[in-house]
Amino acid sequence: MGLVCTHPWHLRILRLAGLTMDLRPVATVEAACARAPRKRPD
């Protein structure tokens, strides 16, 4: 699962709550897709 965070205040709340290490937010959908694990074809 990827988390796209486009508003700086959302990111600030995540940081204050200590969730950035678990959720690993990124700035764009493209960045989230690039970070997603790839399935190997069977």
N, C-alpha and C positions, 0 to 999 in steps of 0.2 A: 504494500500500500504506500502510495506517495502522498505527500501533503504539499499543496501549492499555497504559498503565503504571499499575497501581493500587497498587503497593507502593512506598513512598518509597525503599527501599533498592535496588530495581531501577533507579529513575531516577538515583540517586546513582552506581551502577555505569556507567550509560550516559554520565553527565556526565564521570566520571573517564576513561572510554575515549575521550571526544571524539566520541561518536556522536549527541548530541542534535540537532546541526544537520542531519545527514543523515537521521535517522529521525523526527525531530519527534514525540516521544511526547506523547500527550494522556491525560487522566484517565478518560474514559468512551468507550464505543462510540459514543454519540450525537455526541460531539465529533469523533471520527474520521470518522464518516459526513458530518458537516457540512463537514469540510475536504476531502473527496474531490471530485475534479473531476467535473462532470456531463457526460454524453454528450448531444450534440445529436441530436434525432430526424432521421432521414434523410428 
